């Protein structure tokens, strides 16, 4: 199996806020999105761009995966953002409002033109109805695209939908994007939860995202990190069962029928157990 990179908690941080960038060095999130877009006022964007690139190159963020969210292709800041981000060489460049396979190919070509290091991948934000309908084509458009990021606030806005517990109005889009990610071997991150004071609601939405199959959740407040880390990590029981399944499989190899705790074990259970343990081991390595 390929090496798993935990992305349980992916925190947006405004790159125009020096204190926020400093604080981010101590927050136990798996990844940071150093934001040049929504969280940054127009007149602050050039300074935020410089600060994000400096942060990426500082070597002061430890194990955290560092990404830069640039402004969209339809904005006046996009080209300068892309050039600067490619030169800085983050783990990934996050681009909002990616609606088509052609858009992905254009972005990947720009990354190559600006000399982005090979290790710098593309994270595509899918946040519109047309993106949901084109999700598979978007995800399959380039090997350099590694992650789909749900933009649920914009999706709700464009659907004229309401933010309600359980997210019924968004489930079709979430499901289509998940199908696209899994069909193409990409990671996929759930959208943000807006009410930072509602810990119970946030925990419930994390659980829903985990049950649906998301790899992690994008966050807007450091206070959400711990709950996301817990929700998107395998539980102790899941790890114990995974180890038991693999042990039973190995012990019963060649016998025709293998059982664990009264359940018949097949290849698909073994593959799921291996995935759970790979996630567990990768998280343990981060926390070591």
BELGIJO-V636468 format. One record per residue. N is the residue number from 0. RES is the residue in one letter. SS is DSSP state (H for helix, E for strand, L for the rest). PSI is psi in radians with two decimals (999 if undefined). NEAR is the number of other ideal C-beta (glycine too) atoms within 12 Angstrom. Layout:
# BELGIJO-V636468
n-><N & N>
res-><RES & RES>
ss-><SS & SS>
psi-><PSI & PSI>
near-><NEAR & NEAR>
This chain:
# BELGIJO-V636468
n-><0 & 1 & 2 & 3 & 4 & 5 & 6 & 7 & 8 & 9 & 10 & 11 & 12 & 13 & 14 & 15 & 16 & 17 & 18 & 19 & 20 & 21 & 22 & 23 & 24 & 25 & 26 & 27 & 28 & 29 & 30 & 31 & 32 & 33 & 34 & 35 & 36 & 37 & 38 & 39 & 40 & 41 & 42 & 43 & 44 & 45 & 46 & 47 & 48 & 49 & 50 & 51 & 52 & 53 & 54 & 55 & 56 & 57 & 58 & 59 & 60 & 61 & 62 & 63 & 64 & 65 & 66 & 67 & 68 & 69 & 70 & 71 & 72 & 73 & 74 & 75 & 76 & 77 & 78 & 79 & 80 & 81 & 82 & 83 & 84 & 85 & 86 & 87 & 88 & 89 & 90 & 91 & 92 & 93 & 94 & 95 & 96 & 97 & 98 & 99 & 100 & 101 & 102 & 103 & 104 & 105 & 106 & 107 & 108 & 109 & 110 & 111 & 112 & 113 & 114 & 115 & 116 & 117 & 118 & 119 & 120 & 121 & 122 & 123 & 124 & 125 & 126 & 127 & 128 & 129 & 130 & 131 & 132 & 133 & 134 & 135 & 136 & 137 & 138 & 139 & 140 & 141 & 142 & 143 & 144 & 145 & 146 & 147 & 148 & 149 & 150 & 151 & 152 & 153 & 154 & 155 & 156 & 157 & 158 & 159 & 160 & 161 & 162 & 163 & 164 & 165 & 166 & 167 & 168 & 169 & 170 & 171 & 172 & 173 & 174 & 175 & 176 & 177 & 178 & 179 & 180 & 181 & 182 & 183 & 184 & 185 & 186 & 187 & 188 & 189 & 190 & 191 & 192 & 193 & 194 & 195 & 196 & 197 & 198 & 199 & 200 & 201 & 202 & 203 & 204 & 205 & 206 & 207 & 208 & 209 & 210 & 211 & 212 & 213 & 214 & 215 & 216 & 217 & 218 & 219 & 220 & 221 & 222 & 223 & 224 & 225 & 226 & 227 & 228 & 229 & 230 & 231 & 232 & 233 & 234 & 235 & 236 & 237 & 238 & 239 & 240 & 241 & 242 & 243 & 244 & 245 & 246 & 247 & 248 & 249 & 250 & 251 & 252 & 253 & 254 & 255 & 256 & 257 & 258 & 259 & 260 & 261 & 262 & 263 & 264 & 265 & 266 & 267 & 268 & 269 & 270 & 271 & 272 & 273 & 274 & 275 & 276 & 277 & 278 & 279 & 280 & 281 & 282 & 283 & 284 & 285 & 286 & 287>
res-><X & X & X & X & X & X & X & X & X & X & X & X & X & X & X & X & X & X & X & X & X & X & X & X & X & X & X & X & X & X & X & X & X & X & X & X & X & X & X & X & X & X & X & X & X & X & X & X & X & X & X & X & X & X & X & X & X & X & X & X & X & X & X & X & X & X & X & X & X & X & X & X & X & X & X & X & X & X & X & X & X & X & X & X & X & X & X & X & X & X & X & X & X & X & X & X & X & X & X & X & X & X & X & X & X & X & X & X & X & X & X & X & X & X & X & X & X & X & X & X & X & X & X & X & X & X & X & X & X & X & X & X & X & X & X & X & X & X & X & X & X & X & X & X & X & X & X & X & X & X & X & X & X & X & X & X & X & X & X & X & X & X & X & X & X & X & X & X & X & X & X & X & X & X & X & X & X & X & X & X & X & X & X & X & X & X & X & X & X & X & X & X & X & X & X & X & X & X & X & X & X & X & X & X & X & X & X & X & X & X & X & X & X & X & X & X & X & X & X & X & X & X & X & X & X & X & X & X & X & X & X & X & X & X & X & X & X & X & X & X & X & X & X & X & X & X & X & X & X & X & X & X & X & X & X & X & X & X & X & X & X & X & X & X & X & X & X & X & X & X & X & X & X & X & X & X & X & X & X & X & X & X & X & X & X & X & X & X>
ss-><L & L & L & L & L & L & L & L & E & E & E & E & E & E & L & L & L & H & H & H & H & H & H & H & H & H & L & L & L & L & E & E & E & E & E & L & L & L & L & L & L & H & H & H & H & H & H & H & H & H & H & H & H & H & H & H & H & H & L & L & L & L & L & L & E & E & E & E & E & E & L & L & L & L & L & L & L & H & H & H & H & H & H & H & H & H & H & H & L & L & L & E & E & E & E & L & L & L & L & L & H & H & H & H & H & H & H & H & H & H & H & H & H & L & L & L & L & L & L & L & E & E & E & E & E & E & L & L & H & H & H & H & H & L & H & H & H & H & H & H & L & L & L & L & E & E & E & E & E & E & L & H & H & H & H & H & H & H & H & L & L & L & L & L & L & L & L & H & H & H & H & H & H & H & H & H & H & H & H & H & H & H & H & H & L & L & E & E & E & E & L & L & L & L & L & L & L & L & H & H & H & H & H & H & H & H & H & H & H & H & H & H & L & L & L & E & E & E & E & L & L & H & H & H & H & H & H & H & H & H & H & L & L & L & L & H & H & H & H & H & H & H & H & H & H & H & H & H & H & H & H & L & L & L & L & L & L & E & E & E & L & L & E & E & E & L & H & H & H & H & H & H & H & H & H & H & H & H & H & H & H & H & H & H & H & H & H & L>
psi-><2.61 & 2.73 & 2.29 & 2.33 & 2.00 & 2.36 & 0.86 & -0.75 & 2.04 & 1.86 & 2.18 & 2.31 & 2.21 & 2.12 & -0.14 & -0.11 & 1.77 & -0.70 & -0.67 & -0.73 & -0.65 & -0.77 & -0.59 & -0.38 & -0.31 & -0.06 & 2.29 & 0.76 & 2.75 & -0.53 & 2.70 & 2.43 & 1.81 & 1.91 & 2.28 & -0.03 & -1.84 & -0.62 & 0.04 & 2.20 & 2.66 & -0.77 & -0.19 & -0.04 & -0.74 & -0.74 & -0.67 & -0.68 & -0.82 & -0.71 & -0.71 & -0.77 & -0.69 & -0.69 & -0.76 & -0.67 & -0.03 & -0.46 & 0.32 & 0.21 & 0.23 & -2.34 & -0.15 & 2.43 & 2.20 & 2.18 & 2.76 & 2.17 & 2.00 & 2.97 & 2.69 & 2.82 & -0.33 & 0.24 & 2.85 & -0.28 & -0.17 & -0.87 & -0.77 & -0.67 & -0.83 & -0.81 & -0.78 & -0.75 & -0.72 & -0.70 & -0.59 & -0.55 & 0.91 & 3.07 & -0.57 & 2.74 & 2.16 & 2.25 & 2.22 & 2.82 & 0.92 & 1.98 & -0.10 & 2.85 & -0.65 & -0.67 & -0.72 & -0.83 & -0.65 & -0.74 & -0.75 & -0.69 & -0.69 & -0.67 & -0.74 & -0.72 & -0.60 & 0.10 & 0.56 & 2.40 & 2.66 & -0.56 & -0.24 & 2.00 & 3.10 & 2.28 & 2.14 & 2.16 & 2.21 & 2.04 & 0.36 & 2.79 & -0.71 & -0.58 & -0.66 & -0.75 & -0.41 & 0.27 & -0.71 & -0.77 & -0.69 & -0.87 & -0.56 & -0.03 & -0.46 & 2.49 & -0.37 & -0.37 & 2.08 & -0.41 & 2.39 & 2.38 & 2.10 & 2.26 & 1.39 & -0.49 & -0.82 & -0.65 & -0.79 & -0.73 & -0.82 & -0.38 & -0.13 & 0.57 & 2.87 & 2.64 & 1.92 & 2.66 & 2.37 & -0.32 & 0.62 & -0.74 & -0.37 & -0.12 & -0.60 & -0.84 & -0.77 & -0.76 & -0.71 & -0.75 & -0.68 & -0.79 & -0.76 & -0.76 & -0.82 & -0.58 & -0.42 & 0.06 & 0.49 & 2.74 & 2.78 & 2.35 & 2.36 & 2.81 & 3.10 & 2.79 & 2.17 & -0.55 & 1.57 & -0.28 & -0.16 & 1.44 & -0.65 & -0.76 & -0.69 & -0.77 & -0.71 & -0.69 & -0.61 & -0.78 & -0.74 & -0.80 & -0.74 & -0.76 & -0.59 & -0.53 & 0.10 & 2.63 & -0.41 & -2.97 & 2.44 & 2.51 & 2.67 & 0.01 & 2.40 & -0.47 & -0.20 & -0.14 & -0.84 & -0.76 & -0.66 & -0.73 & -0.71 & -0.77 & -0.65 & 0.22 & 2.56 & 2.43 & 2.86 & -0.70 & -0.70 & -0.71 & -0.76 & -0.79 & -0.69 & -0.78 & -0.69 & -0.71 & -0.78 & -0.66 & -0.74 & -0.68 & -0.78 & -0.73 & -0.57 & 0.15 & 2.24 & -0.12 & -0.18 & -0.88 & 2.23 & 2.34 & 2.70 & 2.12 & 0.71 & -0.03 & 2.45 & 2.35 & 2.26 & 3.10 & -0.67 & -0.60 & -0.65 & -0.77 & -0.71 & -0.70 & -0.72 & -0.67 & -0.77 & -0.76 & -0.57 & -0.68 & -0.82 & -0.80 & -0.66 & -0.68 & -0.74 & -0.66 & -0.63 & -0.69 & -0.13 & 999>
near-><16 & 11 & 10 & 27 & 28 & 33 & 42 & 42 & 45 & 49 & 45 & 44 & 44 & 32 & 46 & 28 & 24 & 20 & 15 & 29 & 33 & 18 & 22 & 37 & 24 & 18 & 30 & 30 & 41 & 41 & 46 & 43 & 49 & 47 & 41 & 47 & 41 & 31 & 27 & 32 & 18 & 16 & 10 & 22 & 30 & 22 & 23 & 38 & 34 & 27 & 32 & 48 & 31 & 25 & 37 & 38 & 21 & 20 & 13 & 17 & 31 & 20 & 23 & 34 & 37 & 42 & 45 & 49 & 47 & 48 & 35 & 29 & 26 & 16 & 21 & 13 & 29 & 29 & 22 & 23 & 41 & 38 & 22 & 35 & 49 & 34 & 26 & 34 & 26 & 41 & 33 & 43 & 51 & 48 & 45 & 38 & 33 & 46 & 33 & 25 & 26 & 17 & 32 & 41 & 23 & 25 & 43 & 31 & 19 & 29 & 35 & 20 & 15 & 25 & 17 & 31 & 21 & 14 & 19 & 33 & 35 & 44 & 46 & 53 & 48 & 50 & 39 & 31 & 26 & 23 & 38 & 34 & 20 & 27 & 42 & 25 & 27 & 43 & 38 & 24 & 30 & 28 & 16 & 29 & 39 & 34 & 42 & 50 & 50 & 47 & 41 & 38 & 27 & 30 & 38 & 27 & 18 & 22 & 26 & 9 & 21 & 14 & 23 & 14 & 19 & 18 & 31 & 17 & 21 & 37 & 25 & 19 & 37 & 39 & 23 & 30 & 47 & 33 & 23 & 36 & 34 & 22 & 18 & 27 & 18 & 36 & 39 & 42 & 49 & 46 & 38 & 38 & 37 & 20 & 19 & 19 & 13 & 18 & 20 & 14 & 22 & 32 & 25 & 21 & 38 & 35 & 24 & 28 & 41 & 29 & 17 & 31 & 23 & 38 & 41 & 43 & 42 & 48 & 43 & 31 & 30 & 25 & 23 & 38 & 35 & 24 & 33 & 42 & 31 & 24 & 32 & 45 & 31 & 31 & 18 & 13 & 13 & 21 & 24 & 19 & 24 & 30 & 23 & 26 & 33 & 28 & 20 & 26 & 29 & 18 & 15 & 19 & 15 & 9 & 12 & 10 & 14 & 26 & 18 & 25 & 15 & 9 & 16 & 18 & 30 & 19 & 15 & 13 & 24 & 27 & 18 & 23 & 33 & 25 & 25 & 30 & 27 & 24 & 33 & 29 & 24 & 28 & 29 & 16 & 16 & 25 & 16 & 9>
